[in-house]
Amino acid sequence: MKRRQTPRTGWAALAPPLAWLGVFFLLPMIAVFAYSLATREPGGGIEFGLSAENYSRIGDSTLYVWAILRSLRIAVIVTIATLLVAYPVAYYLALVATRWRVTLFVLLIIPWWCSILVKNFAWVAILADTGVLNRLLLQIGVIDQPLKLLYNEFAVVIGLVHVLIPFMVMPIYATLERLDRRLVEAAANLGSSPLRACLEVVLPLSLPGVAAGALLTFILGFGSFITPALLGSERTLMIANLIQGQFMEAFDWPFGAALSMVLLGLVLVLLACFNRLVGLDRLWGPAR
């Protein structure tokens, strides 16, 4: 007679995910933190120790402080712009007939089958001085000379919104799809217009999805690198671009690691503030 197997409980069930997090997250973070406390020798070598010199260098230069503030501002703008674009899309997906929903989801996901580089270079072709948009505006007589739409903050925001839309649509759709449609019908029966029902019934009940999408979009926008590098300029450098420069151009790994730890610390602080204000446990809970 075979012995009955009991399901794994406690630490045995948590061992695989904890091992995965330890190998692919905790150990790299420990290595980066160790580099941030090291010093770079004149010959290019690295001497490990417990020096806080790299962190003090960040505050000594306004370049890095302004890069952090610029990254925060761009991330906020991108989050708001993405929300304005993604909410109507998610709302329509939640209302459309089921037979069309899969097709629309495929159309939403198709851009993710392309590399971010390809999508950013497409925006270069659209926003350049001789690009599609400027040529169209010149032909219809709206402008008499090309607009400077590329290599500035505007282009960075447009590119990031394009890349991050699915991260905003999915959480909002998940919340809207679970809403009880009878609440909207009840509001209509009481004389509420569709717009008022959307603002006073649908929008408040979809706030957990909005908060989850805004959190994902903000964090990804704050730490973005490729899009600011391709569509921006030296005046729009974000903190991730400066970190890449320290590692790959200046070869100052200790200082680049210190910048990485500061970026991680800022994200954790913002996440803690967000959790205190909204509550992360509410984001994926049942819609109310």
Secondary structure as GFF3:
##gff-version 3
##sequence-region A 1 288
A	DSSP	alpha_helix	11	21	.	.	.	ID=ss1
A	DSSP	pi_helix	22	26	.	.	.	ID=ss2
A	DSSP	alpha_helix	27	36	.	.	.	ID=ss3
A	DSSP	beta_strand	39	40	.	.	.	ID=ss4
A	DSSP	beta_strand	46	47	.	.	.	ID=ss5
A	DSSP	alpha_helix	53	60	.	.	.	ID=ss6
A	DSSP	alpha_helix	62	95	.	.	.	ID=ss7
A	DSSP	alpha_helix	98	109	.	.	.	ID=ss8
A	DSSP	three_ten_helix	110	113	.	.	.	ID=ss9
A	DSSP	alpha_helix	116	127	.	.	.	ID=ss10
A	DSSP	alpha_helix	132	139	.	.	.	ID=ss11
A	DSSP	alpha_helix	153	177	.	.	.	ID=ss12
A	DSSP	alpha_helix	181	189	.	.	.	ID=ss13
A	DSSP	alpha_helix	194	197	.	.	.	ID=ss14
A	DSSP	pi_helix	198	202	.	.	.	ID=ss15
A	DSSP	alpha_helix	203	205	.	.	.	ID=ss16
A	DSSP	alpha_helix	207	222	.	.	.	ID=ss17
A	DSSP	alpha_helix	226	231	.	.	.	ID=ss18
A	DSSP	three_ten_helix	234	236	.	.	.	ID=ss19
A	DSSP	alpha_helix	239	248	.	.	.	ID=ss20
A	DSSP	alpha_helix	253	277	.	.	.	ID=ss21
A	DSSP	alpha_helix	280	283	.	.	.	ID=ss22
###
